[in-house]
Amino acid sequence: MRAARAGPGPGPAGTERDVTAEDAGGGVYRQEDDYDRGMSPYDPSAFPPFAVTVDLVVLTVRRHALCALVVRRGEPPFQGRWALPGGFVRPDEDLGAAAARELVEETGLCAHDPGTPLPEAGNGAHLEQLATYGDPGRDPRMRVVSVAHLVLAPDLPAPRAGGDANSARWAPVDELLDQEGGPGREGEQPAPLAFDHARILADGVERARSKIEYSSLATAFCPPEFTVGELRRVYEAVWGVALDPRNFHRKVTGTPGFLVPSGGTTTRQGGRPAQLFRAGGATLLNPPMLRPEV
């Protein structure tokens, strides 16, 4: 007969005790046995309920500027204010599924695994968990914890509003972060982003700026095939600095696994035909692309 495994278990008055064969009736101790005996390890009613949401920092490069997707809230709280897209997590879905669902609803994009190239159709986006925000007063309705996600995608079309949003648009992140408010229209004073979304946006932008230094994540802003010049403009838009074209070309083409020639050329940028590349298999860059001091 196998001896029961010894280990810590719940004891009287919250003390720890060794779990023996006697505890488990001659078998291995299971927490379910305590439930069967009516010994609940905690009282669920002692913990106030709270909601969990996912908020998306969706970044893309449009007209050589790093832009974020913002939506105008159509319902209280913060009705009429700009906010990051997102929504509540449903009872039957995990966080990644909730973020992917919100991404499809807001942009029509499908998420793909981090570190993998974009799908050939070009309708995919990089999605990764960013951080968790749980200040007790961040939502006036109730206690709400937000698990923010970062989304990077190539130049995207005009967004469509969904859920409790009555309009949506792309706004340059410099405008959003410098003013700490929404993208005001002519004759309209910009107001701060709803909730704590200014902080979430700032964290997402800094994550993107940092990660393109040591990873191949900058290619997530590009179509499946792109030129070195187009990739350089991504770095310039995300970092907010101008880069020397020749030095940049030498660095990215000399980094093992970063870029792979596709075999084609293009004149879409004007001038002489430029060689087209695809994202290589490397996820980490060695040597890294260090951000210039500004």
C-alpha positions as CSV (number, residue, x, y, z in Angstrom):
1,M,0.0,0.0,0.0
2,R,1.3,3.5,-0.9
3,A,1.9,5.8,2.0
4,A,0.1,9.1,1.8
5,R,2.1,12.1,1.0
6,A,2.9,14.4,3.9
7,G,2.6,18.1,3.5
8,P,1.1,21.2,4.9
9,G,-2.6,21.4,5.3
10,P,-5.1,23.7,7.0
11,G,-5.4,23.2,10.7
12,P,-7.5,24.5,13.5
13,A,-7.7,28.3,13.9
14,G,-5.6,28.8,10.7
15,T,-2.6,26.8,11.9
16,E,-0.6,24.6,9.6
17,R,-0.6,20.8,10.2
18,D,1.0,17.9,8.4
19,V,-1.4,15.9,6.1
20,T,-1.1,12.2,6.9
21,A,-2.9,9.1,5.9
22,E,-5.3,9.6,8.8
23,D,-6.3,13.0,7.5
24,A,-7.1,11.6,4.1
25,G,-8.7,8.4,5.2
26,G,-5.8,6.3,4.0
27,G,-5.3,8.1,0.7
28,V,-3.9,11.4,-0.6
29,Y,-5.3,14.5,1.0
30,R,-7.6,16.5,-1.2
31,Q,-9.0,19.9,-0.5
32,E,-12.4,18.7,-1.8
33,D,-12.6,16.5,1.3
34,D,-12.8,19.6,3.4
35,Y,-15.7,20.8,1.3
36,D,-17.4,17.4,1.8
37,R,-17.1,17.8,5.6
38,G,-18.5,21.3,5.4
39,M,-15.1,22.9,6.2
40,S,-15.0,25.9,3.8
41,P,-11.4,27.4,3.8
42,Y,-12.9,30.9,3.4
43,D,-16.2,32.7,3.3
44,P,-16.8,34.1,-0.2
45,S,-19.3,36.7,1.1
46,A,-16.4,38.3,3.1
47,F,-14.9,39.6,-0.2
48,P,-16.9,42.3,-2.1
49,P,-17.4,41.5,-5.8
50,F,-15.5,43.5,-8.4
51,A,-15.4,43.5,-12.2
52,V,-12.5,42.9,-14.6
53,T,-12.1,44.7,-17.9
54,V,-9.6,44.6,-20.7
55,D,-8.4,47.9,-22.2
56,L,-6.5,48.0,-25.5
57,V,-3.6,50.3,-26.4
58,V,-3.9,49.9,-30.2
59,L,-0.9,51.5,-31.9
60,T,-0.3,52.0,-35.6
61,V,1.7,54.3,-37.8
62,R,-0.3,56.7,-40.0
63,R,1.2,59.5,-42.1
64,H,4.6,58.9,-40.5
65,A,3.1,59.4,-37.0
66,L,2.6,57.0,-34.1
67,C,-1.2,56.9,-33.5
68,A,-3.5,55.3,-31.0
69,L,-7.1,54.3,-31.3
70,V,-9.5,56.2,-29.1
71,V,-13.3,56.1,-28.8
72,R,-15.7,58.7,-27.6
73,R,-17.9,57.2,-24.8
74,G,-21.6,57.3,-25.5
75,E,-22.7,56.4,-22.0
76,P,-21.8,57.4,-18.4
77,P,-19.5,57.5,-16.8
78,F,-17.4,60.1,-18.7
79,Q,-20.0,60.3,-21.4
80,G,-18.6,62.3,-24.3
81,R,-15.0,61.8,-23.3
82,W,-12.3,60.0,-25.3
83,A,-11.1,56.7,-24.0
84,L,-9.2,53.6,-25.0
85,P,-11.3,50.8,-26.5
86,G,-12.1,47.9,-24.2
87,G,-14.8,46.2,-22.3
88,F,-15.8,43.8,-19.5
89,V,-14.5,40.3,-19.3
90,R,-17.3,37.8,-19.7
91,P,-17.8,35.0,-17.1
92,D,-16.9,32.3,-19.5
93,E,-13.7,33.7,-21.1
94,D,-10.1,34.2,-20.0
95,L,-8.3,37.5,-20.4
96,G,-6.6,36.7,-23.7
97,A,-9.9,35.7,-25.3
98,A,-11.6,38.9,-24.0
99,A,-8.8,41.1,-25.4
100,A,-8.9,39.3,-28.7
101,R,-12.7,39.7,-28.9
102,E,-12.5,43.4,-28.2
103,L,-9.8,43.7,-30.8
104,V,-12.0,42.1,-33.5
105,E,-15.0,44.2,-32.5
106,E,-13.1,47.5,-32.5
107,T,-10.7,47.0,-35.5
108,G,-11.7,43.8,-37.4
109,L,-8.2,42.5,-36.7
110,C,-7.3,39.0,-35.4
111,A,-4.5,38.6,-32.9
112,H,-1.6,36.3,-33.5
113,D,1.0,34.9,-31.1
114,P,3.8,37.2,-30.1
115,G,7.0,36.5,-31.9
116,T,5.4,35.2,-35.0
117,P,5.2,37.0,-38.3
118,L,2.0,38.6,-39.4
119,P,-0.3,36.4,-41.5
120,E,0.2,36.6,-45.2
121,A,-3.2,38.2,-45.6
122,G,-1.9,41.1,-43.5
123,N,-5.0,41.3,-41.3
124,G,-3.3,40.2,-38.1
125,A,-2.1,42.2,-35.1
126,H,0.5,41.7,-32.4
127,L,-1.3,41.4,-29.0
128,E,0.4,41.1,-25.6
129,Q,-0.6,41.8,-22.0
130,L,0.7,45.1,-20.8
131,A,-0.1,45.7,-17.1
132,T,-2.9,45.5,-14.5
133,Y,-4.5,48.7,-13.1
134,G,-6.5,48.4,-9.9
135,D,-6.8,51.7,-8.1
136,P,-10.0,51.5,-6.0
137,G,-11.3,54.8,-7.4
138,R,-10.4,54.4,-11.1
139,D,-14.1,53.7,-12.0
140,P,-16.9,55.5,-10.2
141,R,-19.4,52.7,-10.8
142,M,-17.8,50.0,-8.7
143,R,-14.4,48.4,-8.1
144,V,-13.0,47.6,-11.5
145,V,-9.6,46.0,-12.2
146,S,-8.4,46.5,-15.8
147,V,-5.9,44.2,-17.5
148,A,-4.5,46.3,-20.3
149,H,-3.1,44.9,-23.5
150,L,-0.8,46.3,-26.1
151,V,-1.8,45.9,-29.8
152,L,0.6,46.7,-32.7
153,A,-0.6,46.6,-36.3
154,P,0.2,48.0,-39.8
155,D,-1.4,51.2,-41.1
156,L,-5.1,50.6,-40.4
157,P,-8.2,52.1,-42.0
158,A,-10.6,54.4,-40.3
159,P,-12.0,52.7,-37.2
160,R,-15.6,51.9,-36.5
161,A,-17.3,52.6,-33.2
162,G,-18.9,49.7,-31.2
163,G,-20.3,48.9,-27.8
164,D,-20.9,52.0,-25.7
165,A,-18.8,54.2,-28.0
166,N,-20.5,56.6,-30.4
167,S,-17.4,57.5,-32.5
168,A,-13.8,56.4,-32.9
169,R,-10.7,57.8,-34.5
170,W,-6.9,57.6,-34.7
171,A,-5.0,60.3,-32.8
172,P,-1.3,61.0,-32.7
173,V,0.1,59.8,-29.3
174,D,2.1,63.0,-29.0
175,E,-1.1,65.0,-29.0
176,L,-2.7,62.6,-26.5
177,L,0.2,62.5,-24.1
178,D,1.4,66.1,-24.3
179,Q,-2.1,67.4,-23.6
180,E,-3.1,64.5,-21.4
181,G,-6.4,64.8,-23.1
182,G,-8.5,63.6,-26.0
183,P,-8.1,64.7,-29.6
184,G,-10.2,67.9,-29.6
185,R,-11.8,69.1,-32.7
186,E,-11.9,72.6,-34.0
187,G,-13.5,74.9,-31.4
188,E,-13.4,72.2,-28.8
189,Q,-11.2,72.2,-25.7
190,P,-9.4,68.8,-25.3
191,A,-10.5,67.0,-22.1
192,P,-8.5,64.3,-20.3
193,L,-8.9,60.8,-21.3
194,A,-11.6,58.9,-19.3
195,F,-10.7,56.8,-16.3
196,D,-6.9,56.3,-15.9
197,H,-6.4,55.8,-19.7
198,A,-3.8,58.5,-20.0
199,R,-1.5,56.5,-17.7
200,I,-2.3,53.2,-19.5
201,L,-1.6,54.8,-22.9
202,A,1.7,56.2,-21.7
203,D,2.8,52.8,-20.4
204,G,1.8,51.2,-23.7
205,V,3.8,53.7,-25.8
206,E,6.9,53.3,-23.6
207,R,6.6,49.5,-23.8
208,A,6.5,49.7,-27.6
209,R,9.5,52.2,-27.7
210,S,11.5,49.9,-25.5
211,K,10.7,46.6,-27.1
212,I,11.7,47.6,-30.7
213,E,15.2,48.2,-29.3
214,Y,15.9,44.6,-28.6
215,S,13.2,42.7,-30.4
216,S,11.8,42.4,-34.0
217,L,8.5,43.9,-32.9
218,A,8.9,46.9,-35.2
219,T,8.0,44.6,-38.1
220,A,4.5,44.3,-36.6
221,F,3.8,47.9,-37.8
222,C,4.7,46.8,-41.4
223,P,2.8,44.9,-44.1
224,P,3.9,41.4,-44.8
225,E,6.5,42.8,-47.4
226,F,8.2,46.1,-46.7
227,T,11.3,48.1,-47.6
228,V,14.1,49.1,-45.3
229,G,12.9,52.7,-45.7
230,E,9.4,51.8,-44.5
231,L,10.8,50.0,-41.5
232,R,13.1,53.0,-40.7
233,R,10.0,55.3,-40.8
234,V,8.4,53.0,-38.2
235,Y,11.3,53.4,-35.9
236,E,11.3,57.2,-36.4
237,A,7.6,57.4,-35.7
238,V,7.7,55.3,-32.6
239,W,10.9,56.8,-31.1
240,G,10.1,60.4,-32.4
241,V,13.6,60.9,-33.8
242,A,15.2,61.1,-37.2
243,L,17.6,58.3,-38.2
244,D,20.4,58.2,-40.7
245,P,19.2,56.1,-43.6
246,R,22.6,54.5,-44.4
247,N,23.4,53.6,-40.9
248,F,19.9,52.2,-40.4
249,H,20.1,50.1,-43.5
250,R,23.5,48.7,-42.5
251,K,22.3,47.8,-39.0
252,V,19.0,46.1,-39.9
253,T,20.3,44.1,-42.8
254,G,23.4,43.1,-40.8
255,T,21.4,41.8,-37.8
256,P,21.0,38.0,-38.1
257,G,17.5,36.8,-38.5
258,F,15.9,40.3,-38.5
259,L,15.0,40.6,-42.2
260,V,14.7,38.2,-45.1
261,P,14.7,39.3,-48.7
262,S,11.4,38.5,-50.3
263,G,12.8,38.5,-53.9
264,G,10.8,41.5,-55.1
265,T,11.1,45.2,-55.5
266,T,8.7,48.1,-55.3
267,T,8.5,51.8,-56.4
268,R,5.5,52.7,-54.2
269,Q,7.7,55.2,-52.3
270,G,8.8,56.8,-55.5
271,G,12.3,56.9,-57.0
272,R,14.3,53.8,-57.9
273,P,13.0,50.3,-57.2
274,A,13.6,49.4,-53.5
275,Q,14.2,45.8,-52.3
276,L,11.4,44.2,-50.4
277,F,11.9,42.2,-47.2
278,R,9.9,40.1,-44.8
279,A,10.3,39.6,-41.0
280,G,12.9,37.0,-40.3
281,G,12.7,34.3,-37.6
282,A,14.6,36.2,-34.9
283,T,12.5,37.5,-32.0
284,L,15.5,39.1,-30.2
285,L,18.0,41.4,-31.9
286,N,21.7,40.9,-31.3
287,P,23.1,43.5,-31.4
288,P,20.1,45.6,-30.3
289,M,18.8,48.7,-32.1
290,L,19.6,51.3,-29.4
291,R,17.3,54.3,-29.2
292,P,19.2,57.6,-29.8
293,E,19.5,60.0,-26.9
294,V,17.2,63.0,-27.4
